[in-house]
Amino acid sequence: MSVIPYIVGIVFIAIHFLANALLPSEKMKRMKWFSFSGGLAVSYVFVYLLPTLHKEQTNIAEPYRRLSMESEIYFVGLIGVVIFLGIQIIISQKYVSHSSSFWSAISFYALYNALVSYVVLSTDVAGIQALFYCFAIGLHFIAVAHDMWREFPGEYNKYGRYVLAVGIVIGWILALTTDLRPLFQSIIFAFVSGAMIFNVFKHELPSERETHFPTFAGAVFIYSAITMSLKLFFEW
């Protein structure tokens, strides 16, 4: 296994401790930062994530192919969206205490981190592809961590960032100690993809009033152009 996925994992852990320090304090700079992050995340979803989901669906091997309807992997991704939305609705109810909301949210996002970490390490992403994966997912983690900190500032600094970092380590260990069949790896990837799509549009896509559109559009164009060029030349 390449050393690069380990470096990616360390970067992901560091992000949860430094997320708020990495964000600019000035309002306009922060708006541009979130617009750039949102544009890059949306580009990542449409240019990399969805095509990879399609590839995972077409790679279903025998004997499972006889049962395939060319939509199962996408349905697993849809389940990821539904579950994450359901959790968000539950923890936001008035009858749920602030402490219970925090621990429910942080536990679920720790699981999310574990699954993302597992996907990164089990697929052994390397080279330039790892750089772009780390960059896109890293910005995504910053947005999610900042959103958690904004909602639970005291709890996040005291407990939350450590719990989220542990989630990454758990996924790391599972990737090193388990050898799942390709079908199950595809299912995990699809579930994580659905959860990621939900989180991108919830946490990273800024509202109209908070969007610096030239920065957003520029991020979409630049990241998409580079990713498609690299796919062409390196056959990702």
C-alpha positions as a Markdown table, in Angstrom:
| # | Residue | x | y | z |
|---|---|---|---|---|
| 1 | Met | 0.0 | 0.0 | 0.0 |
| 2 | Ser | 1.3 | 3.5 | -0.9 |
| 3 | Val | 2.3 | 5.9 | 1.8 |
| 4 | Ile | 0.2 | 8.7 | 0.2 |
| 5 | Pro | -3.2 | 7.5 | 1.7 |
| 6 | Tyr | -1.5 | 7.7 | 5.1 |
| 7 | Ile | -0.5 | 11.3 | 4.4 |
| 8 | Val | -4.1 | 12.0 | 3.3 |
| 9 | Gly | -5.4 | 10.6 | 6.6 |
| 10 | Ile | -3.1 | 12.7 | 8.7 |
| 11 | Val | -4.2 | 15.8 | 6.7 |
| 12 | Phe | -7.8 | 14.9 | 7.4 |
| 13 | Ile | -7.1 | 14.6 | 11.1 |
| 14 | Ala | -5.3 | 17.9 | 11.3 |
| 15 | Ile | -8.1 | 19.6 | 9.5 |
| 16 | His | -10.5 | 18.9 | 12.4 |
| 17 | Phe | -8.2 | 20.5 | 14.8 |
| 18 | Leu | -7.3 | 23.5 | 12.7 |
| 19 | Ala | -10.6 | 24.1 | 10.7 |
| 20 | Asn | -11.5 | 27.4 | 12.3 |
| 21 | Ala | -8.0 | 28.7 | 12.2 |
| 22 | Leu | -7.8 | 28.1 | 8.5 |
| 23 | Leu | -10.8 | 30.3 | 7.8 |
| 24 | Pro | -10.3 | 34.0 | 7.2 |
| 25 | Ser | -11.9 | 36.3 | 9.8 |
| 26 | Glu | -12.8 | 39.2 | 7.4 |
| 27 | Lys | -16.3 | 38.9 | 6.0 |
| 28 | Met | -15.6 | 39.3 | 2.3 |
| 29 | Lys | -12.6 | 37.0 | 2.4 |
| 30 | Arg | -14.7 | 34.4 | 4.2 |
| 31 | Met | -17.5 | 34.8 | 1.6 |
| 32 | Lys | -15.0 | 34.2 | -1.2 |
| 33 | Trp | -13.5 | 31.2 | 0.7 |
| 34 | Phe | -16.9 | 29.5 | 1.1 |
| 35 | Ser | -17.8 | 30.4 | -2.5 |
| 36 | Phe | -14.5 | 28.8 | -3.7 |
| 37 | Ser | -15.0 | 25.8 | -1.5 |
| 38 | Gly | -18.7 | 25.4 | -2.6 |
| 39 | Gly | -17.8 | 25.6 | -6.3 |
| 40 | Leu | -15.0 | 23.1 | -5.9 |
| 41 | Ala | -17.3 | 20.7 | -4.0 |
| 42 | Val | -20.1 | 20.9 | -6.5 |
| 43 | Ser | -17.6 | 20.3 | -9.3 |
| 44 | Tyr | -16.2 | 17.3 | -7.4 |
| 45 | Val | -19.6 | 15.8 | -7.1 |
| 46 | Phe | -20.5 | 16.1 | -10.8 |
| 47 | Val | -17.1 | 15.5 | -12.4 |
| 48 | Tyr | -15.6 | 12.8 | -10.2 |
| 49 | Leu | -18.1 | 11.4 | -7.7 |
| 50 | Leu | -21.1 | 10.6 | -10.0 |
| 51 | Pro | -19.0 | 9.1 | -12.8 |
| 52 | Thr | -17.2 | 6.9 | -10.2 |
| 53 | Leu | -20.6 | 5.8 | -9.0 |
| 54 | His | -21.5 | 4.8 | -12.6 |
| 55 | Lys | -18.2 | 2.9 | -12.8 |
| 56 | Glu | -18.9 | 1.0 | -9.6 |
| 57 | Gln | -22.4 | 0.0 | -11.0 |
| 58 | Thr | -20.9 | -1.3 | -14.2 |
| 59 | Asn | -18.2 | -3.2 | -12.4 |
| 60 | Ile | -20.7 | -5.4 | -10.6 |
| 61 | Ala | -19.4 | -8.9 | -11.3 |
| 62 | Glu | -21.0 | -12.3 | -11.6 |
| 63 | Pro | -23.0 | -13.9 | -10.0 |
| 64 | Tyr | -24.5 | -10.5 | -8.8 |
| 65 | Arg | -24.8 | -9.2 | -12.4 |
| 66 | Arg | -27.7 | -11.5 | -13.0 |
| 67 | Leu | -29.7 | -9.7 | -10.3 |
| 68 | Ser | -28.5 | -6.2 | -11.4 |
| 69 | Met | -31.0 | -3.6 | -12.6 |
| 70 | Glu | -28.3 | -0.9 | -13.3 |
| 71 | Ser | -29.5 | 1.2 | -10.4 |
| 72 | Glu | -28.6 | -0.6 | -7.2 |
| 73 | Ile | -25.5 | 1.4 | -6.4 |
| 74 | Tyr | -27.4 | 4.7 | -7.0 |
| 75 | Phe | -30.1 | 3.5 | -4.6 |
| 76 | Val | -27.5 | 2.9 | -1.9 |
| 77 | Gly | -26.4 | 6.5 | -2.5 |
| 78 | Leu | -30.0 | 7.6 | -2.1 |
| 79 | Ile | -30.2 | 5.8 | 1.2 |
| 80 | Gly | -27.2 | 7.8 | 2.4 |
| 81 | Val | -28.9 | 11.0 | 1.5 |
| 82 | Val | -32.2 | 10.0 | 3.3 |
| 83 | Ile | -30.4 | 8.8 | 6.5 |
| 84 | Phe | -28.3 | 11.9 | 6.8 |
| 85 | Leu | -31.3 | 14.1 | 6.3 |
| 86 | Gly | -33.3 | 12.1 | 8.8 |
| 87 | Ile | -30.5 | 12.5 | 11.4 |
| 88 | Gln | -30.4 | 16.3 | 10.8 |
| 89 | Ile | -34.2 | 16.5 | 11.3 |
| 90 | Ile | -34.2 | 14.4 | 14.5 |
| 91 | Ile | -31.4 | 16.3 | 16.2 |
| 92 | Ser | -33.0 | 19.7 | 15.4 |
| 93 | Gln | -36.3 | 18.8 | 17.1 |
| 94 | Lys | -37.2 | 21.0 | 20.1 |
| 95 | Tyr | -37.8 | 18.0 | 22.4 |
| 96 | Val | -34.1 | 16.9 | 21.9 |
| 97 | Ser | -31.8 | 18.5 | 24.4 |
| 98 | His | -28.7 | 20.5 | 23.3 |
| 99 | Ser | -26.4 | 17.9 | 24.7 |
| 100 | Ser | -28.2 | 15.0 | 23.0 |
| 101 | Ser | -28.2 | 16.9 | 19.7 |
| 102 | Phe | -24.5 | 17.4 | 19.9 |
| 103 | Trp | -23.6 | 13.8 | 20.8 |
| 104 | Ser | -26.0 | 12.5 | 18.2 |
| 105 | Ala | -24.6 | 14.7 | 15.5 |
| 106 | Ile | -20.9 | 14.2 | 16.4 |
| 107 | Ser | -21.3 | 10.4 | 16.6 |
| 108 | Phe | -23.0 | 10.2 | 13.2 |
| 109 | Tyr | -20.3 | 12.4 | 11.6 |
| 110 | Ala | -17.6 | 10.3 | 13.3 |
| 111 | Leu | -19.2 | 7.3 | 11.5 |
| 112 | Tyr | -19.2 | 9.4 | 8.3 |
| 113 | Asn | -15.5 | 10.2 | 8.8 |
| 114 | Ala | -14.7 | 6.5 | 9.4 |
| 115 | Leu | -16.4 | 5.5 | 6.1 |
| 116 | Val | -14.6 | 8.2 | 4.1 |
| 117 | Ser | -11.3 | 7.2 | 5.7 |
| 118 | Tyr | -12.0 | 3.6 | 4.8 |
| 119 | Val | -12.8 | 4.4 | 1.2 |
| 120 | Val | -9.6 | 6.5 | 0.8 |
| 121 | Leu | -7.3 | 3.8 | 2.2 |
| 122 | Ser | -9.0 | 0.7 | 0.8 |
| 123 | Thr | -8.9 | 2.1 | -2.8 |
| 124 | Asp | -5.2 | 3.1 | -2.4 |
| 125 | Val | -5.5 | 6.4 | -4.2 |
| 126 | Ala | -2.1 | 7.6 | -5.3 |
| 127 | Gly | -0.2 | 10.3 | -7.1 |
| 128 | Ile | -1.9 | 13.4 | -8.6 |
| 129 | Gln | -5.3 | 11.8 | -8.1 |
| 130 | Ala | -4.6 | 11.6 | -4.3 |
| 131 | Leu | -3.7 | 15.3 | -4.3 |
| 132 | Phe | -7.0 | 16.3 | -5.9 |
| 133 | Tyr | -8.9 | 13.8 | -3.7 |
| 134 | Cys | -7.3 | 15.2 | -0.6 |
| 135 | Phe | -7.9 | 18.8 | -1.6 |
| 136 | Ala | -11.6 | 18.4 | -2.4 |
| 137 | Ile | -12.4 | 16.2 | 0.6 |
| 138 | Gly | -10.2 | 18.4 | 2.9 |
| 139 | Leu | -12.2 | 21.5 | 2.0 |
| 140 | His | -15.4 | 19.5 | 2.5 |
| 141 | Phe | -14.2 | 18.5 | 6.0 |
| 142 | Ile | -13.4 | 22.1 | 6.8 |
| 143 | Ala | -16.9 | 23.2 | 5.9 |
| 144 | Val | -18.5 | 20.4 | 7.9 |
| 145 | Ala | -16.2 | 21.0 | 10.9 |
| 146 | His | -16.9 | 24.7 | 10.8 |
| 147 | Asp | -20.7 | 24.1 | 10.7 |
| 148 | Met | -20.4 | 21.8 | 13.7 |
| 149 | Trp | -18.3 | 24.4 | 15.6 |
| 150 | Arg | -20.8 | 27.1 | 14.7 |
| 151 | Glu | -23.7 | 25.1 | 16.1 |
| 152 | Phe | -21.9 | 23.6 | 19.2 |
| 153 | Pro | -18.8 | 25.9 | 19.8 |
| 154 | Gly | -17.9 | 24.8 | 23.3 |
| 155 | Glu | -18.7 | 21.1 | 22.9 |
| 156 | Tyr | -16.9 | 20.9 | 19.5 |
| 157 | Asn | -13.6 | 22.4 | 20.9 |
| 158 | Lys | -13.8 | 20.3 | 24.0 |
| 159 | Tyr | -14.9 | 16.9 | 22.6 |
| 160 | Gly | -16.1 | 17.1 | 19.0 |
| 161 | Arg | -12.9 | 17.5 | 17.1 |
| 162 | Tyr | -11.3 | 14.6 | 19.0 |
| 163 | Val | -14.3 | 12.3 | 18.3 |
| 164 | Leu | -14.2 | 13.2 | 14.6 |
| 165 | Ala | -10.5 | 12.5 | 14.4 |
| 166 | Val | -11.1 | 9.1 | 16.1 |
| 167 | Gly | -13.6 | 8.3 | 13.4 |
| 168 | Ile | -10.9 | 8.8 | 10.8 |
| 169 | Val | -8.5 | 6.5 | 12.7 |
| 170 | Ile | -11.2 | 3.8 | 13.0 |
| 171 | Gly | -11.7 | 3.9 | 9.2 |
| 172 | Trp | -7.9 | 3.7 | 8.8 |
| 173 | Ile | -7.7 | 0.6 | 11.0 |
| 174 | Leu | -10.6 | -1.1 | 9.2 |
| 175 | Ala | -9.0 | -0.6 | 5.9 |
| 176 | Leu | -5.8 | -2.2 | 7.1 |
| 177 | Thr | -7.4 | -5.1 | 8.9 |
| 178 | Thr | -10.3 | -6.1 | 6.6 |
| 179 | Asp | -10.5 | -7.2 | 3.0 |
| 180 | Leu | -14.0 | -6.9 | 1.8 |
| 181 | Arg | -15.3 | -8.1 | -1.5 |
| 182 | Pro | -15.5 | -5.5 | -4.3 |
| 183 | Leu | -19.3 | -5.5 | -4.1 |
| 184 | Phe | -19.3 | -4.5 | -0.4 |
| 185 | Gln | -16.6 | -1.9 | -1.1 |
| 186 | Ser | -18.9 | -0.5 | -3.8 |
| 187 | Ile | -21.8 | -0.4 | -1.4 |
| 188 | Ile | -19.8 | 1.5 | 1.1 |
| 189 | Phe | -18.5 | 3.9 | -1.5 |
| 190 | Ala | -22.1 | 4.5 | -2.8 |
| 191 | Phe | -23.4 | 5.2 | 0.8 |
| 192 | Val | -20.6 | 7.6 | 1.5 |
| 193 | Ser | -21.2 | 9.3 | -1.9 |
| 194 | Gly | -24.9 | 9.9 | -1.1 |
| 195 | Ala | -24.0 | 11.2 | 2.4 |
| 196 | Met | -21.3 | 13.5 | 0.8 |
| 197 | Ile | -23.7 | 14.8 | -1.8 |
| 198 | Phe | -26.1 | 15.7 | 1.0 |
| 199 | Asn | -23.4 | 17.4 | 3.1 |
| 200 | Val | -22.0 | 19.3 | 0.1 |
| 201 | Phe | -25.3 | 20.9 | -0.7 |
| 202 | Lys | -26.1 | 21.5 | 3.0 |
| 203 | His | -22.8 | 22.7 | 4.4 |
| 204 | Glu | -20.8 | 23.9 | 1.4 |
| 205 | Leu | -23.1 | 25.4 | -1.2 |
| 206 | Pro | -23.6 | 29.0 | 0.1 |
| 207 | Ser | -26.9 | 30.9 | -0.1 |
| 208 | Glu | -27.5 | 33.5 | -2.7 |
| 209 | Arg | -26.7 | 36.4 | -0.3 |
| 210 | Glu | -23.5 | 34.8 | 0.9 |
| 211 | Thr | -22.1 | 33.8 | -2.5 |
| 212 | His | -19.4 | 35.6 | -4.4 |
| 213 | Phe | -20.4 | 34.3 | -7.8 |
| 214 | Pro | -17.2 | 35.0 | -9.8 |
| 215 | Thr | -15.2 | 33.0 | -7.2 |
| 216 | Phe | -17.8 | 30.2 | -7.2 |
| 217 | Ala | -18.0 | 30.0 | -11.0 |
| 218 | Gly | -14.2 | 30.2 | -11.3 |
| 219 | Ala | -13.7 | 27.3 | -8.8 |
| 220 | Val | -16.2 | 25.2 | -10.7 |
| 221 | Phe | -14.6 | 25.9 | -14.1 |
| 222 | Ile | -10.9 | 25.5 | -13.0 |
| 223 | Tyr | -11.4 | 22.3 | -10.9 |
| 224 | Ser | -13.6 | 20.7 | -13.6 |
| 225 | Ala | -11.2 | 21.6 | -16.4 |
| 226 | Ile | -8.2 | 20.2 | -14.4 |
| 227 | Thr | -10.0 | 17.1 | -13.3 |
| 228 | Met | -11.3 | 16.2 | -16.8 |
| 229 | Ser | -7.8 | 16.9 | -18.3 |
| 230 | Leu | -6.2 | 14.6 | -15.8 |
| 231 | Lys | -8.8 | 11.9 | -16.4 |
| 232 | Leu | -8.0 | 12.2 | -20.1 |
| 233 | Phe | -4.2 | 12.0 | -19.8 |
| 234 | Phe | -4.0 | 9.6 | -16.8 |
| 235 | Glu | -7.2 | 7.5 | -17.5 |
| 236 | Trp | -8.6 | 7.8 | -13.9 |
